[in-house]
């Protein structure tokens, strides 16, 4: 008996029982087979895009149609782990025989689970990420010394269990004992976001791009290709909701120098479309106002000119997470808040508190994205908000956007 919730792809509900939809069942078998052939969910995602396999289309009681889109990797991980496809149901950590027909055979299921385990599955947390970060090798400290990734571990007690959390840093790579200067350290996640925002701001400025390109003897077609590539990259980063990945932090970065009050970024714009060393690079640079605490352990404070917009990456990421989770729930890619909580490794209740931010007034969302939020408003403020009104006028009053 189906107890409710989003119906998994491959099935429909009739008389409170799951029944197989043949076309969707074929797609499910394709997904499992292609995963075993591809070896990773990243490659599986690309393969499904080639095959045109998309998520389940759903129509809610108001007639709103959702789904029918490319799978997120999170949705694919959830699908590959869902025992519903071998005719079973999960209650807490135990599997029970279901009353519905299986879509995947036991052999395929066992091979899939083994491959997920070998690859670490989706549940690779920050504590198990590769030690190599996005800016390894291109980030230098205030004395020109290269910085590499390190981490510090801290034990946390949650719900009667002890977890180890790792905090990632870029740290001066000292070659020997002859170096008499203090080792410098910067928080890796925040530096990645600050650099991404700086790139987005400059590559979104046609005038700045034109100024960098016009001094170079370049074929007009190549220049047009560069402009198109920057447009596409900007669109891709907007779709990623502010999450910093190797895909949206491009290879154009040549060097970053972390000075006391700024980050000096040097880029090769030509790398947006080419990597041929025979071509003359188009070098450009810009600076990001930046200030860090003396011990280097606190998050950096980005400083802007008086009256200028000041984007808060943590605040933007928080709203982006809320929208992403809401989309997964509405599209049926995720069946419950608990599933999101476990996948993201968050404390119980965190997702429920953050989720209402998906329904912020459009002008509030735009102001946060552009860095025009009130000074007192940050990610911690929103996380600790007891209740967010659904009424947009009340939202503006509660959050301090009365002048919008």
PLY file of the C-alpha trace (Angstrom):
ply
format ascii 1.0
element vertex 404
property float x
property float y
property float z
element edge 403
property int vertex1
property int vertex2
end_header
0.00 0.00 0.00
1.37 3.41 -1.00
1.28 5.72 2.02
1.60 8.98 0.10
4.33 11.39 -0.93
5.89 11.96 -4.34
5.40 8.87 -6.51
8.79 7.58 -7.76
9.53 7.69 -11.46
8.51 4.39 -13.05
5.29 4.10 -11.08
1.81 5.52 -10.71
-0.75 4.97 -7.95
-3.99 3.06 -8.43
-6.19 2.04 -5.50
-3.41 3.05 -3.08
-0.97 0.68 -4.77
2.06 1.33 -6.97
1.68 0.17 -10.58
4.43 0.16 -13.20
4.37 2.67 -16.06
6.09 0.77 -18.92
7.74 3.76 -20.63
9.09 5.15 -17.37
10.21 1.68 -16.28
12.26 1.43 -19.47
13.89 4.76 -18.62
14.70 3.50 -15.10
16.38 0.36 -16.49
18.34 2.56 -18.89
19.52 4.74 -16.00
20.81 1.77 -14.00
22.45 0.15 -17.04
24.12 3.37 -18.15
25.41 4.00 -14.63
27.10 0.60 -14.54
28.62 1.31 -17.96
29.64 4.90 -17.20
31.18 4.26 -13.80
30.17 7.58 -12.24
27.06 9.69 -11.77
28.76 12.66 -13.45
29.27 10.63 -16.64
25.81 9.09 -16.29
24.27 12.57 -16.21
26.05 13.52 -19.45
24.99 10.24 -21.09
21.32 10.71 -20.14
21.43 14.20 -21.64
22.66 12.63 -24.89
19.89 10.02 -24.81
17.21 12.57 -23.92
16.15 10.75 -20.74
14.40 13.25 -18.48
12.68 13.31 -15.09
9.08 12.23 -14.44
6.42 14.68 -15.63
3.88 15.49 -12.96
0.67 17.51 -12.85
-0.54 18.78 -9.50
-4.15 19.34 -8.48
-4.02 22.91 -9.78
-2.96 21.73 -13.22
0.65 22.86 -12.83
3.01 20.65 -14.85
6.52 20.03 -13.57
9.39 17.70 -14.35
10.37 16.56 -17.83
13.81 18.10 -17.27
17.39 16.86 -17.10
18.17 15.04 -13.86
20.23 16.72 -11.18
23.03 14.53 -9.87
21.36 14.51 -6.47
18.19 13.07 -8.02
20.22 10.37 -9.78
21.97 9.34 -6.56
18.61 9.09 -4.79
17.18 7.01 -7.63
20.13 4.61 -7.74
19.77 4.01 -3.99
15.99 3.66 -3.91
15.02 0.05 -3.02
11.53 0.70 -4.38
12.94 -0.40 -7.75
13.64 -3.95 -6.50
10.16 -4.29 -5.05
11.05 -3.27 -1.51
10.32 -0.39 0.82
12.56 1.20 3.43
11.46 1.95 6.98
14.23 3.73 8.86
17.27 1.53 8.11
15.36 -1.69 7.39
14.11 -3.02 4.04
10.74 -4.77 3.76
9.11 -6.63 0.89
6.66 -4.37 -0.92
3.41 -5.24 -2.66
4.48 -3.62 -5.93
6.29 -5.01 -8.97
10.06 -4.59 -9.17
11.60 -2.76 -12.14
15.26 -3.66 -11.51
16.55 -7.21 -10.95
18.55 -8.09 -7.84
21.81 -8.61 -9.73
21.70 -5.13 -11.27
20.81 -3.65 -7.88
23.73 -5.34 -6.11
26.21 -4.26 -8.80
24.89 -0.70 -8.60
25.20 -0.51 -4.81
28.72 -1.95 -4.96
29.77 0.62 -7.55
28.24 3.45 -5.53
30.15 2.24 -2.48
33.41 2.00 -4.43
32.95 5.55 -5.71
31.96 6.88 -2.30
28.45 7.64 -3.57
26.77 10.98 -3.13
27.43 10.95 0.58
30.98 12.16 0.16
30.93 15.04 2.59
33.23 17.98 3.02
35.29 15.74 5.31
36.10 13.39 2.41
36.57 15.73 -0.51
39.77 15.65 -2.52
42.52 17.59 -0.82
43.01 19.56 -4.03
40.90 22.71 -4.19
39.93 24.89 -7.12
42.61 27.53 -6.57
45.48 25.19 -5.68
48.58 26.29 -7.55
47.31 29.73 -8.62
46.82 31.36 -5.20
49.80 33.12 -3.59
50.15 34.81 -0.22
51.21 38.41 0.45
54.90 37.47 0.07
54.43 35.66 -3.23
54.55 32.17 -1.75
52.29 29.54 -3.27
49.34 28.40 -1.16
48.02 24.84 -0.92
45.01 23.17 0.64
45.06 22.03 4.26
42.32 21.34 6.78
41.59 21.34 10.48
39.32 18.72 12.07
36.79 19.27 14.83
34.62 16.68 16.57
30.93 17.59 16.82
28.31 15.91 18.98
24.93 15.66 17.22
21.93 13.58 18.21
24.01 11.31 20.41
26.62 10.68 17.71
30.09 12.13 17.24
30.94 13.47 13.79
34.19 14.89 12.51
33.96 18.06 10.48
36.82 19.41 8.41
37.42 23.10 7.84
39.35 23.72 4.62
42.00 26.41 4.20
44.54 27.68 1.71
47.86 27.74 3.57
51.32 28.96 2.60
53.36 26.07 1.22
56.72 26.50 2.97
59.55 24.68 1.20
61.96 24.53 4.12
63.04 25.83 7.50
64.84 28.82 5.92
61.54 30.64 5.47
61.45 33.12 8.37
58.06 34.67 7.61
54.76 33.69 9.19
52.62 31.13 7.39
49.41 32.69 6.06
46.05 30.94 5.99
42.74 31.73 4.25
39.33 29.96 4.49
39.00 28.00 1.24
35.23 27.99 0.71
34.95 31.73 1.19
37.94 32.53 -1.04
36.47 30.36 -3.82
33.17 32.25 -3.61
34.78 35.69 -3.48
36.84 34.92 -6.59
33.82 33.49 -8.42
31.80 36.62 -7.65
34.66 38.82 -8.85
34.91 36.90 -12.11
31.16 37.02 -12.61
31.11 40.78 -12.05
33.90 41.51 -14.54
32.95 38.97 -17.21
29.40 40.34 -17.07
30.66 43.84 -17.94
30.82 44.24 -21.76
32.71 47.52 -21.44
35.41 45.96 -19.26
35.73 43.01 -21.64
35.97 45.31 -24.66
38.71 47.36 -22.97
40.76 44.21 -22.35
40.35 42.81 -25.85
40.65 45.92 -28.03
44.39 46.33 -27.46
45.12 42.92 -28.99
45.42 42.10 -32.67
42.77 39.45 -32.84
40.52 38.01 -35.49
37.04 39.52 -35.19
35.48 36.04 -35.21
37.67 34.95 -32.30
36.72 38.04 -30.30
33.04 37.27 -30.96
33.65 33.70 -29.78
35.16 35.02 -26.54
32.16 37.25 -25.92
29.76 34.36 -26.57
31.77 32.08 -24.27
31.66 34.60 -21.43
27.88 34.97 -21.89
27.44 31.20 -21.69
29.69 30.92 -18.64
27.76 33.66 -16.87
24.46 31.88 -17.60
25.90 28.58 -16.34
27.03 30.12 -13.05
23.61 31.68 -12.52
22.00 28.25 -13.02
24.41 26.75 -10.47
22.83 28.98 -7.77
26.16 30.27 -6.52
27.76 26.87 -5.81
31.46 26.99 -6.68
32.61 24.05 -8.83
35.43 23.34 -11.25
32.92 23.89 -14.06
31.92 27.43 -13.09
35.36 28.55 -11.88
37.05 28.54 -15.30
40.65 27.81 -16.24
41.23 31.42 -17.30
42.71 32.26 -13.87
46.46 32.70 -14.21
47.37 33.91 -10.72
45.82 35.38 -7.58
47.84 37.32 -5.03
46.26 37.65 -1.58
47.41 41.04 -0.29
46.54 42.49 3.10
43.56 44.47 1.80
42.77 42.98 -1.61
42.95 40.00 -3.95
44.83 40.77 -7.17
43.47 38.49 -9.89
45.26 37.90 -13.21
43.34 36.12 -15.99
43.86 35.05 -19.59
40.57 35.79 -21.32
41.61 33.85 -24.42
41.34 30.64 -22.38
37.56 31.01 -22.53
37.69 29.56 -26.05
41.17 28.16 -26.62
44.08 26.48 -24.89
46.60 26.49 -27.75
49.89 27.83 -26.41
50.83 29.10 -29.88
48.20 31.82 -29.60
49.01 35.07 -27.87
47.17 35.28 -24.54
44.80 38.11 -23.73
45.92 39.02 -20.23
43.77 41.13 -17.94
43.58 41.83 -14.25
41.32 43.21 -11.57
41.31 43.61 -7.81
38.76 42.54 -5.23
38.71 44.59 -2.00
39.40 42.14 0.78
40.41 42.08 4.40
41.19 39.17 6.70
41.71 38.84 10.41
45.30 38.73 11.54
45.18 35.08 12.50
43.66 34.19 9.13
41.12 31.90 10.74
37.99 33.99 10.47
36.00 34.44 7.31
37.31 37.28 5.16
35.49 40.59 5.22
34.89 41.98 1.76
34.92 45.77 1.88
33.31 47.99 -0.71
33.21 51.70 -1.41
30.70 53.69 0.59
27.21 53.22 -0.84
28.34 50.41 -3.17
26.57 47.08 -3.43
28.19 44.35 -1.34
27.23 40.79 -2.20
27.20 38.30 0.65
28.09 34.87 -0.81
26.77 32.99 2.24
23.46 34.84 2.11
23.11 34.24 -1.63
23.98 30.56 -1.21
21.38 30.18 1.55
18.57 31.54 -0.64
19.86 29.45 -3.56
19.75 26.28 -1.42
16.15 27.03 -0.44
15.12 27.45 -4.09
16.96 24.30 -5.15
15.35 22.20 -2.41
11.90 23.60 -3.14
12.36 22.76 -6.81
13.37 19.19 -5.98
10.31 18.73 -3.76
7.90 20.28 -6.27
9.32 18.26 -9.17
9.33 15.05 -7.16
13.11 14.61 -7.48
13.23 14.39 -3.67
10.43 12.81 -1.68
10.86 14.45 1.72
12.59 17.12 3.78
14.23 14.33 5.79
15.85 13.01 2.62
17.34 16.44 1.88
18.55 16.75 5.49
20.38 13.42 5.33
21.84 14.10 1.89
23.16 17.54 2.85
24.44 16.36 6.25
22.46 19.03 8.13
20.99 19.08 11.60
17.38 18.08 12.09
15.11 21.06 11.43
17.66 23.04 9.38
16.01 22.41 6.02
12.55 23.26 7.40
13.85 26.63 8.63
15.66 27.48 5.40
13.04 26.23 2.91
10.61 29.20 3.29
13.31 31.46 1.81
12.36 29.98 -1.56
9.26 32.18 -1.40
10.92 35.51 -0.69
9.43 38.52 -2.46
11.09 38.88 -5.90
12.47 42.33 -5.08
14.04 40.99 -1.86
15.67 38.11 -3.75
16.97 40.53 -6.38
18.36 42.87 -3.72
20.21 40.01 -2.01
21.65 38.79 -5.32
22.85 42.32 -6.15
24.24 42.97 -2.66
21.68 45.64 -1.69
20.49 43.97 1.52
20.46 45.90 4.83
23.75 45.78 6.74
22.28 43.72 9.57
20.97 40.99 7.25
23.22 37.98 6.81
22.95 34.20 6.51
22.95 33.70 10.28
20.08 36.18 10.68
17.94 34.29 8.16
18.80 30.87 9.60
17.74 32.00 13.07
14.52 33.68 11.91
11.69 32.05 13.87
9.09 32.47 11.14
9.11 34.10 7.71
5.76 35.66 6.73
4.37 34.60 3.36
3.01 38.10 2.79
5.62 40.09 0.82
4.83 43.39 2.55
5.37 41.77 5.95
8.59 40.17 4.68
9.96 43.61 3.76
9.14 44.92 7.22
10.60 41.94 9.10
13.81 41.82 7.06
14.38 45.57 6.87
13.54 46.11 3.19
10.85 48.71 3.88
12.32 51.08 1.27
12.06 48.62 -1.65
0 1
1 2
2 3
3 4
4 5
5 6
6 7
7 8
8 9
9 10
10 11
11 12
12 13
13 14
14 15
15 16
16 17
17 18
18 19
19 20
20 21
21 22
22 23
23 24
24 25
25 26
26 27
27 28
28 29
29 30
30 31
31 32
32 33
33 34
34 35
35 36
36 37
37 38
38 39
39 40
40 41
41 42
42 43
43 44
44 45
45 46
46 47
47 48
48 49
49 50
50 51
51 52
52 53
53 54
54 55
55 56
56 57
57 58
58 59
59 60
60 61
61 62
62 63
63 64
64 65
65 66
66 67
67 68
68 69
69 70
70 71
71 72
72 73
73 74
74 75
75 76
76 77
77 78
78 79
79 80
80 81
81 82
82 83
83 84
84 85
85 86
86 87
87 88
88 89
89 90
90 91
91 92
92 93
93 94
94 95
95 96
96 97
97 98
98 99
99 100
100 101
101 102
102 103
103 104
104 105
105 106
106 107
107 108
108 109
109 110
110 111
111 112
112 113
113 114
114 115
115 116
116 117
117 118
118 119
119 120
120 121
121 122
122 123
123 124
124 125
125 126
126 127
127 128
128 129
129 130
130 131
131 132
132 133
133 134
134 135
135 136
136 137
137 138
138 139
139 140
140 141
141 142
142 143
143 144
144 145
145 146
146 147
147 148
148 149
149 150
150 151
151 152
152 153
153 154
154 155
155 156
156 157
157 158
158 159
159 160
160 161
161 162
162 163
163 164
164 165
165 166
166 167
167 168
168 169
169 170
170 171
171 172
172 173
173 174
174 175
175 176
176 177
177 178
178 179
179 180
180 181
181 182
182 183
183 184
184 185
185 186
186 187
187 188
188 189
189 190
190 191
191 192
192 193
193 194
194 195
195 196
196 197
197 198
198 199
199 200
200 201
201 202
202 203
203 204
204 205
205 206
206 207
207 208
208 209
209 210
210 211
211 212
212 213
213 214
214 215
215 216
216 217
217 218
218 219
219 220
220 221
221 222
222 223
223 224
224 225
225 226
226 227
227 228
228 229
229 230
230 231
231 232
232 233
233 234
234 235
235 236
236 237
237 238
238 239
239 240
240 241
241 242
242 243
243 244
244 245
245 246
246 247
247 248
248 249
249 250
250 251
251 252
252 253
253 254
254 255
255 256
256 257
257 258
258 259
259 260
260 261
261 262
262 263
263 264
264 265
265 266
266 267
267 268
268 269
269 270
270 271
271 272
272 273
273 274
274 275
275 276
276 277
277 278
278 279
279 280
280 281
281 282
282 283
283 284
284 285
285 286
286 287
287 288
288 289
289 290
290 291
291 292
292 293
293 294
294 295
295 296
296 297
297 298
298 299
299 300
300 301
301 302
302 303
303 304
304 305
305 306
306 307
307 308
308 309
309 310
310 311
311 312
312 313
313 314
314 315
315 316
316 317
317 318
318 319
319 320
320 321
321 322
322 323
323 324
324 325
325 326
326 327
327 328
328 329
329 330
330 331
331 332
332 333
333 334
334 335
335 336
336 337
337 338
338 339
339 340
340 341
341 342
342 343
343 344
344 345
345 346
346 347
347 348
348 349
349 350
350 351
351 352
352 353
353 354
354 355
355 356
356 357
357 358
358 359
359 360
360 361
361 362
362 363
363 364
364 365
365 366
366 367
367 368
368 369
369 370
370 371
371 372
372 373
373 374
374 375
375 376
376 377
377 378
378 379
379 380
380 381
381 382
382 383
383 384
384 385
385 386
386 387
387 388
388 389
389 390
390 391
391 392
392 393
393 394
394 395
395 396
396 397
397 398
398 399
399 400
400 401
401 402
402 403
